[in-house]
């Protein structure tokens, strides 16, 4: 009996172990199936992303091709424009050089014209001197004393316009102001119609202003404006007149002169300085605000 039970027990144990292994195999099969499903899902998702990435890469390549094509077109246009621009720049440079040469030629021509005008004036004065009757001896009726001159418009023999003007300027720059004024006045007496006559009249006013002779300076600057309105010292005379009037505390007259200068030549250097002086003049002329009344303490 015991011999029969032992094999049966062993078979039952074997059957039980086989059943457990079968269950494990089934569970393992299910896990493998789940894993395969997950792998399939991952592969599918990866394939979609890869496809999208390929599309994006292709779009980027297409856009890059378009950009390169546009850049190529711009480069072509730039190359087509470079030649005209370079040619135009060359022409502008050439015109600038021609203008500079023309300015130098005009300046040289002005200097030459002044010299010719001064020489013509010297010739005319020399002719007047030769045509004038010889003066009677001193002491006789109609005679002249020493220093009385050689006529109203004829300069003494040997005097030239350029010499008189240069000597006057040298005297001015060396501080011999009275001598300079006298020589400028001689220039105006004998050569009042030359191109430098306005300069001589202006320097007379300038010397007076530096010597604090304000009324004489204003009169001299007025003479510049009245006798030589188209000269090259008109703006300087207007500015200096306004400055001297301001020093004389004639602020209204100074402001009027500054405004006239600004209207006449608004873009000039003199007008710019006049504008600054006018601002300061108006600032100092503004009435001060009355101080508030103090209340008495009770």
C-alpha positions in Angstrom: 0.0 0.0 0.0 2.8 2.3 0.9 4.6 1.5 -2.4 1.5 2.5 -4.4 1.0 5.9 -2.6 4.6 7.1 -3.1 4.4 7.1 -7.0 1.0 8.8 -6.8 2.4 11.5 -4.6 5.3 12.1 -6.8 3.0 12.3 -9.9 0.9 14.9 -8.0 3.9 17.0 -7.2 5.1 16.8 -10.8 1.7 17.8 -12.0 1.6 20.7 -9.6 5.1 21.9 -10.7 4.2 21.6 -14.3 1.0 23.7 -13.7 3.0 26.4 -12.0 5.6 26.5 -14.8 2.8 26.6 -17.4 1.2 29.6 -15.6 4.6 31.3 -15.5 5.1 30.6 -19.2 1.6 32.1 -20.0 2.4 35.2 -17.8 5.7 35.6 -19.5 4.0 35.2 -22.9 1.6 38.0 -22.0 4.4 40.2 -20.8 6.3 39.6 -24.1 3.1 40.4 -26.0 2.6 43.7 -24.1 6.3 44.5 -24.6 5.9 43.9 -28.4 2.8 46.1 -28.4 4.7 48.9 -26.7 7.7 48.4 -29.1 5.3 48.6 -32.0 3.7 51.8 -30.6 7.2 53.3 -30.0 8.3 52.3 -33.5 5.1 53.8 -35.0 5.6 57.1 -33.0 9.2 57.2 -33.9 8.4 56.7 -37.5 5.8 59.6 -37.4 8.3 61.9 -35.7 11.0 60.9 -38.2 8.6 61.6 -41.0 7.8 65.0 -39.6 11.5 65.7 -39.1 12.2 64.8 -42.7 9.4 67.1 -43.8 10.9 69.9 -41.7 14.4 69.3 -43.0 13.0 69.4 -46.6 11.2 72.7 -45.8 14.4 74.1 -44.4 16.3 73.0 -47.5 13.6 74.6 -49.7 13.7 77.9 -47.7 17.5 77.9 -47.8 17.3 77.5 -51.6 14.9 80.4 -51.8 17.1 82.6 -49.6 20.2 81.7 -51.6 18.3 82.6 -54.8 17.2 85.9 -53.3 20.7 86.7 -52.1 22.0 85.9 -55.5 19.5 88.3 -57.0 20.4 91.0 -54.5 24.1 90.4 -55.3 23.4 90.7 -59.0 21.5 94.0 -58.4 24.3 95.3 -56.2 26.9 94.5 -58.8 24.8 96.3 -61.4 24.5 99.3 -59.1 28.1 99.4 -58.0 29.4 100.6 -61.4 27.0 103.6 -61.7 27.5 104.6 -58.1 31.3 104.4 -58.5 31.0 106.5 -61.7 28.8 109.1 -59.9 31.2 109.3 -57.0 34.1 109.8 -59.4 32.1 112.6 -61.1 31.3 114.2 -57.7 34.9 114.1 -56.7 35.9 115.6 -60.0 33.3 118.4 -59.6 34.5 119.1 -56.1 38.1 119.4 -57.4 36.9 121.7 -60.2 34.9 123.8 -57.7 38.0 124.1 -55.4 40.1 125.1 -58.4 37.4 127.6 -59.4 37.3 129.1 -55.9 41.0 129.5 -55.9 40.9 131.1 -59.3 38.1 133.5 -58.2 40.1 134.5 -55.1 43.2 135.1 -57.2 41.1 137.1 -59.7 39.7 139.2 -56.9 43.2 140.0 -55.6 44.4 140.8 -59.2 41.3 143.0 -59.7 42.0 144.9 -56.6 45.6 145.5 -57.6 44.6 146.6 -61.1 41.9 148.9 -59.6 44.5 150.4 -57.2 46.9 150.8 -60.1 44.3 152.5 -62.3 43.4 154.8 -59.4 47.1 155.7 -59.1 47.3 156.4 -62.8 44.2 158.6 -62.7 45.6 160.5 -59.7 48.9 160.9 -61.4 47.2 162.3 -64.5 45.2 164.7 -62.3 48.5 165.8 -60.7 50.1 166.3 -64.1 47.1 168.2 -65.5 46.8 170.5 -62.5 48.4 173.9 -62.9 51.6 174.4 -60.9 51.0 176.0 -57.6 52.1 179.6 -57.2 55.2 180.2 -55.0 54.6 180.3 -51.3 53.5 183.7 -50.1 51.7 184.7 -53.3 47.9 184.8 -53.6 46.5 181.4 -54.1 49.6 179.8 -52.8 49.7 176.9 -50.3 51.5 176.4 -47.1 53.4 173.3 -46.1 51.2 170.3 -45.5 48.2 171.8 -47.3 48.1 168.9 -49.8 48.2 168.6 -53.5 44.5 169.0 -54.3 41.3 167.5 -53.0 41.7 164.2 -54.8 45.2 164.0 -56.1 47.7 162.1 -53.8 51.2 163.4 -53.4 53.7 162.2 -55.9 55.0 158.7 -55.2 52.0 157.7 -53.1 50.2 154.5 -54.1 46.9 153.0 -52.8 48.5 149.6 -51.8 51.4 151.4 -49.9 49.0 153.6 -47.9 46.7 150.7 -47.0 49.5 148.4 -46.0 51.2 151.1 -43.9 47.9 151.8 -42.1 47.4 148.1 -41.3 51.0 147.8 -40.0 50.4 150.8 -37.8 47.2 149.3 -36.5 48.7 145.9 -35.7 51.6 147.5 -34.0 49.4 149.6 -31.7 49.9 153.0 -33.3 46.2 153.6 -33.5 46.2 157.4 -34.2 48.7 157.0 -37.0 46.7 154.1 -38.4 43.5 156.2 -38.4 45.3 159.0 -40.1 46.6 156.7 -42.8 43.3 155.1 -43.4 41.7 158.5 -43.7 44.4 159.4 -46.3 43.5 156.2 -48.2 39.8 157.2 -48.2 40.7 160.8 -49.3 42.7 159.7 -52.3 41.4 156.2 -53.0 37.8 156.3 -51.8 36.4 154.4 -54.8 38.6 151.3 -54.7 37.5 147.9 -53.4 39.4 148.3 -50.2 37.9 151.6 -49.3 35.2 149.9 -47.3 37.9 148.0 -45.4 39.7 151.2 -44.5 36.4 152.8 -43.2 35.7 149.6 -41.2 39.1 149.6 -39.6 38.7 153.2 -38.5 35.5 152.2 -36.6 37.2 149.1 -35.2 40.1 151.1 -33.9 37.7 153.6 -32.3 35.8 150.7 -30.6 39.0 149.3 -29.2 39.9 152.7 -27.8 36.5 153.0 -26.1 35.6 155.9 -28.4 32.1 154.5 -28.8 30.4 157.5 -30.6 33.2 157.8 -33.1 33.0 154.0 -33.7 29.3 154.1 -34.3 29.7 157.0 -36.8 32.5 155.2 -38.6 30.4 152.0 -38.9 27.5 154.0 -40.2 29.7 155.4 -42.9 30.6 151.9 -43.9 26.9 151.0 -44.2 26.0 154.2 -46.0 28.9 154.6 -48.4 29.8 151.0 -49.0 26.6 149.0 -48.6 27.6 146.3 -51.1 31.2 145.9 -49.7 32.6 142.9 -48.0 32.6 144.7 -44.6 28.8 145.4 -44.4 28.0 142.5 -42.1 31.0 143.1 -39.9 30.1 146.8 -39.6 26.5 145.9 -38.6 27.7 143.4 -36.0 30.3 145.8 -34.5 27.8 148.6 -34.4 25.4 146.5 -32.4 28.2 145.5 -30.1 29.3 149.1 -29.5 25.7 150.2 -28.9 25.4 147.4 -26.4 28.5 148.7 -24.6 27.0 152.2 -24.6 23.9 150.6 -22.8 21.7 151.5 -25.8 20.1 148.1 -25.6 17.1 148.8 -27.9 19.3 150.2 -30.6 21.7 147.3 -30.3 18.9 144.8 -30.5 17.5 146.5 -33.6 20.9 146.4 -35.3 21.3 142.7 -34.4 17.9 141.9 -35.8 18.6 143.7 -39.0 21.8 141.7 -39.4 20.0 138.4 -38.8 17.4 139.4 -41.4 20.0 140.4 -44.0 22.2 137.3 -43.8 20.6 134.7 -41.4 23.2 132.0 -42.3 26.3 134.1 -41.9 28.8 133.8 -39.1 28.1 137.4 -38.0 24.4 136.6 -37.7 25.2 133.6 -35.5 27.2 135.7 -33.2 24.5 138.4 -33.3 21.9 135.8 -32.3 23.9 134.8 -29.2 24.5 138.5 -28.2 20.8 139.2 -28.7 19.8 136.4 -26.4 22.1 137.7 -23.7 20.9 141.3 -24.3 17.2 140.3 -24.0 18.0 138.2 -20.9 19.6 141.2 -19.1 16.9 143.5 -20.3 14.0 141.4 -18.9 12.3 143.2 -16.0 12.9 141.5 -12.7 9.9 140.1 -10.8 9.0 142.1 -7.7 9.8 140.4 -4.5 6.9 139.4 -2.3 6.0 141.8 0.4 7.0 140.8 3.8 4.2 140.4 6.4 4.7 142.0 9.7 4.7 139.7 12.7 2.1 140.6 15.2 
